[in-house]
């Protein structure tokens, strides 16, 4: 599956070095290509004569911006602002070239049709100082189209604003995609992301990676290809229905809509269920997947959970209330198909109960990639789906990031739909990893089809929109 996914990297330093040592490309050549990609982007979207403000730092990210100024001048009305001067050797060289070409330097920030941020690139490892914060705040207040060079200035290597960042409409990132562009906290800053070719194809430029970006083309829905089939051909989902029965009904409905041949609610007491769902007080003997935790509460005795859930080998989704029960979390140590689907607060509980680690939600959000990868290495048979603006799916040290979801999903019940989707895929024979990836993609793609005001969605809308993806 990973062969067609785009790779993500923490940084590109080693790959740049490979360009110098293996392919004989110089730093100058890479920089010219980087600036040319930004130039191509601007020329493709704006008419000649448009005004361009390019704000550059003193390092090589700034040098990219200075090079861009030379490439656009005089076809565009270019204003080049270097508030910190030129400090790196390449920045000094490119500034000299730009001056020789007649590029106009300016002494402050004024609005323009296009605002280019070339202050700091990827790999920022410190918080911004007051002078940088002031510049970025002024840039963000401008009305022009905002383009970031490599990564919006202020976003660090973990994807965190420090404490603010340039808010781009688009980011031209150099050479390859960076993980930091796809953190939850970076999502409001990056805009559209374009990868700049630095002088050779990405196939030659990129190294091996253990991080991947999910795209619509990675979606593999459970389409029914065999004509000679029956309901038993597509599995049987067993959803535990507890104290808040609505959550389980939502999950079960999603499972039924996503191809499960049979779906049963395991109930503690009689519950009114839709006619297309079944109910039982025990797990059906022919169940091929279990989903537990959504509105579970304390309805089921420990002995029953031990017998029918913990001691089972049926593929399972653990969500919501299950993530606060140590006896259920022990399932992640088993060699069965297990998917864990916490949001950050629930993941805090998981880390506390399983690893005795106390982390706040904000600490988790600032270190999502690292924590997800470490957890997946500790429990290699379990697939973790860490929810968020850009959900992370992690398995045995490899992570997959889904950037496709929309804000409409920020509504109670969306997670219950997700659990039902994943359970349906498990029931139909998908591995835990493939079920988590495709369930997450289905939810995100359905959210893109919602065309009413983005505050209006309820979980049933997502379920109905599955027919359009």
N, C-alpha and C positions, 0 to 999 in steps of 0.2 A: 504493500500500500504506500509506503513512504517514497517510492521511486518517483511518483509524479507530483509530490508535494514540494513546495518551495522551502528551501533550507533557511534557517535562522541562525545567527551567530551572535555571540556576546560582543565581539569586536572583529575588525578586519586587519589587524596589524600583521599577523603571520601571512595572510593572503597577499597583502601588499608587498611584503618581503619576498614572497615567492615570485611575484612579478619582476622584481629587480634581479633576483638571483637565477631563476630558471628561464625566464622569457626575455631577459635583457631590456625590460622596460624601465625607464627612469622615473623618478619622482615627478619630474617635470612633465613627462608624457602622461602619467596618470592624472595629474592636475589639469592639464589641458582637456583631456577627455571628460573629466568631472564637470568642468565649467561649460564645455560644449553641450553636455546633456541638459544643464539648466538653461543655456541659451536656446536650445531647440524647444524646450518646454515653453519658454516665454514667447518665442517667435510663432509658435503654433497656436497661441491663445490670445495674443495681443497684436494690434496694428503697429506698424512702424511709426515712430514719433511719440509713442506712449512714454510717460515719465516713469523712471525706475530709481528707487532709493535702495542702495546696497550698503548695509551696515556690517563692517568686518572687524573681527578680533585680530589679535596680533600673531596668531599661530597659523597653521596650515589650513584650517577651516576658513579663516579670514583670507588666506591666499587664494583659495578657490573663488571666493566672492570678488576679490580684486581682479582675477583673471576673467570672470564673467563680465565685469565692467568694461574691460578692454574689448571683449568679443561683441558686446552690444553697441558700443560707441562707434560711429555717431548716428547709427540708425535709430537709436532710442535716446531720449533725453535722460542721460545717466548722471546721477549724483552719487558720489562715493564718499562714505563717511567712515573714517578709521579712528574711533575715539581712543583707542589704546596704542595707536601707532602700529608699525610693522616690526615684529620681534623675531620670528623665525627667518631663516635664510631664504626660504621660498617666498615668504610674505614680502621681504625686502626686494627680492628680484622681481616679483610680479608687480609690486607697486612702481618700481622704476619703469617697467615695460608699459604699465598703464599711463603713467605720466608722459612718457615718450609718444604715446598714441593720442595724447590730448584729452584724456579723461579728466573731468572736472571733479576736484575734491571739494567737499563742503564741510562746514564746521558745526553742523547740528542736524536735528531730525525734523523733516517736513514731510507732509503727506505726498504721496505719489500714486500713480495707477498701480504700480507693483512695488511691494516692499519685500526686499530679500534679506533674510537673517543669515549671516555668515559669521556670527560671533564665536560660538563654541561648537565643536563637532561631537561625535560619539565618544564615549569614554570619560566624560566629565566626572571627576571623583571628589568634588567638593561643592559646598553650597555657594551660590552666587554672592558676590560682595555687593555692597549698597550701590556702587556705581553701575554695576551690570543690571541689578534689579531695576534701577531707575530707567535705564535705556530700554529694557524689555517692556516695562510698563508703558513707556511712551510709544513704542512700536505697536503694542497691542491696541492702543487707543486710536491708531490711525485707521482710515477708512479703506485704504487700498487693498488689493489682492495680496495675500501674504504667502510667501514661498520660503521654506526653510532649506538650508544647505546641509545635507547629511542627516541631521536630526534637529528638532527645534531646540534652540539654545535654552539651557536650564534643565533639560532632561538628562539625568545621570545614567550610568551604565546599567542600573537596575530598573530604569524606566520611571524614576521618580522626579517630579519637579523640585527644584532646590532654591527657595520654596515656590517660585513661580517659573513659568516657561513661556517662550514665544508661542503664540497661538496661530498655527499655520493653517492655511486653506489647502496647501499641498506641501509635501516634503520630497525632495529629490535626494535619495540616500545613495551613498557612494559604494559601488562594487557589489554589495550584497545586502540582504535584509538583516537588521539587528533586532534581537529580542526586545530591547528597550522601547522600540517603536510600538510594541503590542502589549505593554503592561496596561492594567486597568487605569492607572493614574495618568498615563500618557494619551489615552484615547481622545481626550478633548483638545489635544494640542497638535496632533500629527496631520490631520486631514488626509487627503489622498496621498498614497505613497507610491513613488516611482523609483525604480532601481537604475542608477546610472552605470552604463558600460564604461569601464576604465581602460579600454584598449584591447580587450579580448573577451571571448564569450564567458558567460557565468559558469558554464560547464568546466572551463579551464581555470577560471579564477577561484572558484569555490573549493574548499576542502570538505572533508566529511563532517557531518553534524549530527547532534542528538536532539535538535530542536527543529520543528517543522510548522509551517503556516498552513492552516486548512483553507480551502477555497471551495466554491460551489462545485467545481469539477470533481472534487473528492467524494461527493455524496453518492452513496450506493444504496438506494432504497430497496425495500423487500418486495420487489415486483414478482408476481407469480408467473413463472415461465413454463411450468409443466401443466398440460391440460388435464392429465389424468391425476386428479388430486381430490382431497376432501378436507374437512375442517381439522382433522387430526394431523394433516400434513404440515400445518403451520403453527404447531405448538399450543401450549396451554399456560397462560399467565395466571399466577395466584397472587392476588394483592391483599395484604392484611389490612383490614378495616377496623380502626380503633375508635378512640374517644371522639375525634373530629372526623366524622364519617365522610364529609364532603371532599376532603383531600384524597382519600382512597378512591372515591368514585371518579374524581377527575383523572387520577392516574390510570384506573382501569378503563375508562372511556378512551383515553389516549392510546392505551395498549390495543384495544379492540380496533380502533381506527387505523392503527399502524401495522395491521396485518396478522395479529395473533388470531389463530383459529378459534380458540376458546379463551374466555377470561372469567375468572371466578373471584369474588370477594370473600375472603375468609373473615367471618364475623363472630363477635362475642355474643351478640344478641340480634334479634331480627331487625333488619334494616330495609327500608324501601329503596330498591335499586332499579335502574333502567331495565327495560325488558330484554335488552341484548346482553345483559350481564347475568351470571349465575351467582349464587351465594352458598356458602357451606361453613360449618363450624370447625372444619379441619382442612388441611391442605389436600387437594385432590391427588389421588395416587398417580394420575397421569400428568401432573404438572411438570412443565419443562423450564419454568422460570418463576422466581419469587421476587416480589417487591414489598419491602417492609419499612415502616418508619413514618410515612405520611399521615399525620394526625393520630399516631399510634397511641400516645398516652400510656396508661397503665392497665389497659383492658385485659391483656393476656397474661396468664400465670407463667412464671419462669419455667415450670416443668414442661408446659406445652411448647414454649419457644425453644427450649433445649431439645426436645424430641423432634419437632417438625421443621425447625429453622436451622439451629446451630449444628445438629447432628446430621443434617441432610447434605447431599452432594449436589443438589440442584443449583444451577446458576442463579445468582441473587443480586438485587440492587438494594443497597442500604442508604437510606435518606432520612433527613429530618430527625424525628425523635429517636430513631435507632442510633444516631450518632452521639447520643448522650447516655447510652447503655453499654457499659464495659463488656458485658457478657455477649452482646451482639457484635461489638467491634472486634472481638477475638476472631471472628470469621475471616478477617483480612489475612490471618496467618495460615489459613487453610489453602490447600491446593485444589481450589475449585474456581469457576468463573465468577469473580466478585467485582462489582462496580460500586464505588463509594462516591456519593454526590453531595459533598458539603458546600454551603456558602461559607464565607470567611469566619463568621461567628461559630458555626458548627465545626469548622476545621480546628478552631481553637480548642473546642471540647475534645475532638479526636486526638489532638497532640497531647493534651493533658492526660487523658485516660490511657492512651497507649504508650506514650513516651515520657510522661511526667514532665512535659515542657509547657511552661506558662507563657503564652504570647497573646497580646491584644490583637484586635481586628486590624488596627492601623499598622502594627508590626508585621502582621501577615500580608497585608496589602503591599507593603513596601518591599517584601521579599518573596513574592509569589513564585517566581521561577525556581529559586533556590530551594524553598521549602517543599514545593511539589516534587521536584526531582529527588531530593533527599528522602522523602516519604516513600516514593516509588522504589527506591533502591533498598530501603529497609524492609518493605513488604512487596517483593517482586511479583508475587502471584496476583496481587490486587491491582485493579485499574482505578486510579483516582481521577475524578472529574471535579476540579475546584471551580465553583461557579464564580461569576463576576461579569464585568462589562466585556471582557475577552476571556471566556472560560479556558482553563488549561486541563488537558487530558494527559496524564502521566502514567507510564508503565515501564518499570525496570530501568529507570534512568533516562528514558526518552520522553520528551514532552511535545505535545501538539497544541497549538493555540488557535482558537476559533474567534476571528474578529468580526464575524458577519451579523451578530445579533443587534437588534435595535432597542432603543429605550422603552418601547412599548412593553417589553418583557419584565420591566421593573414593577411587577404586580403580583400579589399573593396568588398562588396556584400555578404560576409558570413552572416552578420546580417540580410540582406534582405531575404536570404534563411531561416534563423531561424524564422523570422516573418511569412513567408508563411507556414512553417511547423506547427507552433502553431495555426495559423488561420485555417488550414485544419482540425486539430484535434478538435478545438472548433466547427467548422461547423458540424462535425460528432458526436457531443454530448459529448465530453470529458469535464470534469470540467476544469476551468482555471488552477488549480494546476497540474492536470494530463496532460493537454495539454503542459504546460511549461516544465514539467519534460520530457515527451516523445519527444517533439520537440528538446529539448536540447540534449537528448541522441541520437536521430537520427542524428543530425548534427555531434556530436562527433564520433559516430560509423562509419559514412560515411568517416570522415577524416582519420580514421584508415585504410580504404580500399584503400587510394590513394597511389599508388606505384611508382609514378614518383618523380623527385627531389622536395623537399618540398617547393621550391619557385615558382613552376610551376602552381599551381592550380588556376583556375578561378571558379566563383560561379556555372557555369553550370556543372563543374566536380562533385561538391558535389551533385547536383541534380541527375545526372546520377548514382552516386554511391549509392543512396537510394535503388536501386534494389538489392544491394549486402548485405544489413544488415538484 
